[in-house]
Amino acid sequence: MRHFGHVAPEVRRHLFHQEPCAFTADSPARLLSAALGATLYSPATRPRLADDIVKQAALGVVSMVLCLEDSIGDEDVPAGEENLVRQFAELAERERAGTELPLLFIRVRDAEQIPDLVRRLGGTVSLLSGFVFPKFTEERGIPFLQALEDAEASSGRRLFGMPVLETPELMYRETRVDALEGIARVVGKYRDRVLALRLGVTDFCSSYGLRRAPDMTAYDVQIIASVIADVVNMLGRADGTGFTVTGPVWEYFRVPERMFKPMLRSSPFLEGQAVELRERLIEHAMDGLLREISLDQANGLLGKTCIHPSHVIPVHALSVVSHEEFSDAQDILRPERGGGGVLRSAYTNKMNEVKPHRAWAERTMLRAEVFGVANEDVGFVELLAAGIPG
C-alpha cells in the first residue's frame, strides 16, 4: 500500500517531486508509525464490514480501527466479536484474490479480549496489525501490553499496541504529571510493542461537560490544548525517548449554521480553479478540520483519528511535505553540515540553523518518505482535489 495509491499514476507524477513510498504491514515500526495517516474508525458490528474495508482502502485509507468499545453498546460486544471473526475470514479470501487491505487494528475493552480474539481469528490473524487500548493508564496498561506480548507469541504474528490517552487523571492538573510519568514507564518498558499514542479528546471534554463547535479547533479549548501540550512534552520528544502521538478526532461532517467566517482563504482555490471544492469543504466543516490538522502538525502530532471517510484525504493532503520543506531538510542534513552553522534557505526566505533544526529535518524526511514531496508548483488545493473522489 501507499498514500495516494488510489490516484492515477500520471496524476501522481504531476503532483509529486518524490512519490510516497510503498509499505506493508511487515514494514519497520518507525515507518508504520509515521504512515498511519488518517486512521478511520468503524464499529465492529457493521454487517458488511469486509466490504466497507475494501471500499475504503480503494479510496485511500491505509489504517483502520474496528471498534468493540465506545462505538457499540455493552450488549453488542459478543455479536461484534463474532462479526469480526466472520469478516476477517471474508477478508482473507479477498486478500488471496489480490485485494489490497489497509493496516487493521481492533479496539478492545479489556485485556482478556486480546488472547480470546487472536485464538478465534485463527489463521486470519495474519491480517491484523494490532490492538487499540482505551482509557490507558499505568495500571490498565500493563495487562494490555502483557496480553499483547502473549498473543504475539502464541500466534507468531507481530502485533502492535496503540494506547489511547483519555482518562480524567490526564485532564486534572493535580494528577496529570503523575499519570503521564506512569504511562511513560509502561510504554517505555514495552517500547517495541507501542506503535503510536492516540489522544481521546472527546473523553477529555466529557470530564468538564465540553464539546468544541465546528468553527473551533481542539487548540481553541484551552484546557484541552494544555493536555495535548503536556502529552507531547513528556511522551513525544525527539531525543529518542518519544513516540508518535496522533491528532484528536474531528467530530463534524456537516455544518447547519455558522457563527464565524470560514477559515479557508479564497485565493489558493481561485488560483487552482477549485472554487467549488472550497465551497464543498466549508459546507462539510472541513475548514475547521484543515485548520486543526495544521495545528496538530505545528504541535508535534502526526496522523489523526477519523470517524468519517471524508476526513481521510484532507489529513493525507496536509501531511505531504512541500518542496520548500524538503529542500530545507535536505540542506540541514547534508553530511558536510555536521559541524553546525547557519545557512540561507534555497528559497531565500528564511534561516536554516543546522543543529537546532536537525530533529525537525529528520522528522520531515520521514514524513516525506511515507507521504511524498509535492512538486514545486503544487499546493494543498491540488492534492486535495486529486485525492477526493468526484
N, C-alpha and C positions, 0 to 999 in steps of 0.2 A: 504494500500500500504506500501511498504518498499523498501529501497535501496537494490539492488542486489536480489530483489524478483523474477526476471526473471531467476536467476541461480538455477540449480537443488539443492534440499536440501542437498544431500550428498556432493556436491561441496562446498556449504556454510559451512558445518560442518568442512571441511578440511581447508577452508580459515580463518574462524573466531574463535577467542577466545571468543568474545561476538558478537552475530549476531546483525545487525541493527534492531531497534525496528519497530513495525508496527504502523502506524498512519493514520488518516483520515483527511478530510477537516475540521472536527469539533474539532481537537486536539488543545491544548493550543497554543496561538500565539507564545510564546517563542520557542516551539518545532518546529512549522511550519517554522518559520523564518530561523532556522538552517538547516531544512530538504529540503529547496528548491532545493539545489544542482545545477545541470546544467539546467537552465530554457530555454527551447527550444522555439524560436520564429517562428511563421508561419503566412503568410499573411492570413487575414480573408476571402479573396476571393477564396481560393482553393475550387474547386468544390466537391472534395471528402474529405473534412476536417475531418468529423467524422471518416472515415476510417483511415486517417493519424493519428489522435489522438489515436485511439485504437491500431494501429500498434506500435506507438512509446511507448505507455505505456507497451506493451508486451516486448519491448526491453530495459526497464529500466528507461524510462523517468518518473519523478514524478511531474514535473511542466512545464506548457506551457503557453505562451502568444500568443493570437490570435490578430494580429495587424491590426488596422484600420488607422495607422499613416504613418510613412515614407516608409513602405514596399509596399504601394499601391499608385496609382496615385490619385490626388484630385477628378477626375471624377469617380473613382471607389468606393468611400466611401458609397453611397447609396446601391450599389449592395453588398458590403461587409457586411453591416448591415443586409440586407435581408438574405444573405447567412448564417450569424451567427444564426439567428433565426431558419432557416431550419435545420441547422446542429445540434443545441442544441436539437431540437425535436427528431432527429435521435439518438443522444447520449443518451437521456433519455430512449428510447426504448432499447438500448444496455445495459444500466445500469440495467433496470428492468429484463433483461435476465441474469444478473450476471456478466457482463463485468466490470472489474475494470478500472476506469478512473483516470488520474492524476489531480492534482490541476490545475484549469483553470482560467486564467485572461484575460481580454480584454484590449488592449491598445487603448485608445480613443484619439481623437484630442482636444476636448474641454469638459468642464464640462456639457454642455447641453445634450451631448450624453448619459450620465450615467442614468438619470431617464428615458429617452426615451427607451434605450435598456432594462432596467430592466422591464419596462412596457410591451414591445413587447415579451420578453422572457417568461413572464407569469410564470407558474409553473416550467419551466425548469431552472429558475434562481437558483434552488437548486443545480445545477451542477457548479455554478460559485463561485469562491473564492474571486474575487475582480477585481480591475481595475488598470492599469498602467497609470501613469500621465506623459506625456512627457514634456520636457523643463520646469521643475518645478522651480518656484521662489516663493518668499513670496507672491507677488501679484497674480500670477496664482494659487498658491497652495490653498488658502483659498476657492475659488469657487469649486475646485475639491473635497476637503475634505468635504465641506458642502453638495455638491451633493451626495457624498458617504453616509454620515450620513442619508440624507433624503431617499435615495434609500434603505438603510438597514431598516429604519423604515417602509417604505411602503411595502416592500417585506417580512419582517420577517426573512430575511436571513442574517447571519453575513457576512459582506463584508469587505475586506481589501484593502488598497491602497498601491501601490508601486511607489513612486515618482522617476523619472529619472532626475538625476543631469547632465545637458549637455549644459547649456546656456553659451554664451560668457562672461557674468558677472563673472562666476566662473573661467574662464581662465585668465582674465585680472587682473594683480597684484593690480591695484589701486581700483578695485571694489570687489575683492574676499572675503575679510573678511566681508564687509557689507552684501554681498549676502548670505554668509554662516550663518551669525547671523540671517538674516531674515528667512531663511529656518529652522533654529533651533527653532525659535519662533513658526513657524507654525506647524511643526511636533511634537514639544513638547506639544502644545495645544491639538493635536489630537493623542497623543501617542498610545492609544488603537486601533486606526484605521490603523496605519502605520506598515506594516509587515516587510518591508525592504526598503533600499535606493539603487537604481541602478545607475551605472555610465555609461554615454553615451560618451565614449572616441572617437568614430568616429566623433561626433559633435564637441568635443573639438578640435580634429585635424583639422577639417574643418576651424576653426577660423584662422588658420595660414597656410592653404594650405598644411598640412602634411598628410602623410599616412605611418604607420610603415611597414617595409618589413617583410616577413615571417621568416627571421632569426633574428629578433629583437622583444623584448617584449615592452609592454607599458612603462616599467620602464627604458628602454634604451632611450626613448624620454623624455628628462629631463623636458620639460615644462609640459608634461602630468604627469610625476611622481610627480611633485611639487603639482599639483592639487589633486591627489589621497592622498598624504600625508596630505594636509590641510583638506580634507573632513574627513579622519579618525580622524585627530587631534580634530576636532570640533564636529563631529557627530557620531564617533564610539568608544567613550570612554567606559571603563569597570567599570565605577563608578555608573552605574545605569541610567545615562542620555543618553547613546549612543544607537545606532540602529545597526542592522545587515546591513553591506554595502557589496554589491555583486561585483564580479570582472567584468571587462570590456569584451566585445565581442572579440573573436578571429575570424578574417575575412577569414582565408585561409583554404582550404581543399585539395590543391594540389600545389606542387612547381615545376615550369617548369625548373628553373635553380638556382643553389646555388652559393653564393659568399664565404660563410664561412663554416667551418666544422660543421657537425651535433652536436647538443647539448646533445645527449644521449650517455652516456658511454656504451661501449660494454659489460663489464664484468657482469652486472646484467642479461643481456639477455643470455649470454653464460651459466651462472650458472643455469638459469631457462630453458635452452634449448629452447629459444624463439628468435633465430636469425632472423627468417623470420618475426616475429612480429616487431622487431626493424626496419627492412628494410621497412616494410609497413608503420610504423609510420613516418619514415623520409620522405618517398615518399609523404605522405599526409600532411606534415608540422606540424606533431604532436609533434616533438621535441621542436619546439618553443612554442606550446601550453602547453606542460608539464612544461616547464621552467616558463612560465608566471603564471600557476596555483600555482606553488611553491612560486613564488614571491608574488602573491596575498595573500596567507596564511601568509607569513612572514610579510606582511604589514598590517595585520588585516582584510582582506577581506575574505568572506566565500560564496561559490557558485559562479556561473558565468553565464552571458548571453551567449547563444549559438544560432548560426544560421544554424548549420549543425548537423544532428544526430550523425555523427561520433565523435563529440566533447564531447558527454554526458558521456560515460564511463570513459574517461581519467579524467574528473573532479571528478567523483564519486570515482574512484580508489585512487586518491591522497587525497581525503577527509577522507578516512578510517584512524582511529587512529592506529598507530603502537603499538605493545605490549610494547615497551620501553616507549613511551609517556604515555600510560595508567598506567604503573607501577609507573612512576614518579608522575603522577597526583594523583593516589591513596595515595601514601606516603605523599604527601604535604597536602592532605585534611583529613588525619586521625584526629579524634577528639582530641587525646592526643597531637597533634601538634599545638593546638590552640594558645599556647603562643609564637609560633615562633621557631626560631632556624635554624640551618644548618645541613643537613644530606647528607651522600654519597648516590648516587642513587643505586638501587638494581642491576643495570647493571655495577656498579663500574667504571663509566666513566665520571661522572660529579657531580657537587654540586647542590643540591636542597635547596634553601633558602625559608623557608616556607612562610613568609609574602610577599616578593616581587613576588613570583611565584604563589601565591594563585589565582589571577584573571586568569592567564594562565591555571591553573589546572581546574578551574571551566568551562572555555570555552572548554577545551579539553574533559571534561567529558560529556558536552552537545553534542559535535561532536561525541563522542564515542557512545552515545545513538542512534543517528539517522543514522550514517554511519557504526557503528560497530568497533570492535577492531580486528586487524589481529592476527592470531596465531603467536607465537614467531618466527617461521621459514618461515613466509610468507611475501614477499615484494610486491612492487607495480607492478612488472612484472607479477606475478601470478594473482593479482587482475585484471590487465588489460586483460590478456589472458582469464580469466574466464568470464569477462563481455562482451567482444567484440564477436559478433556473427561470427561463422565460419570463 
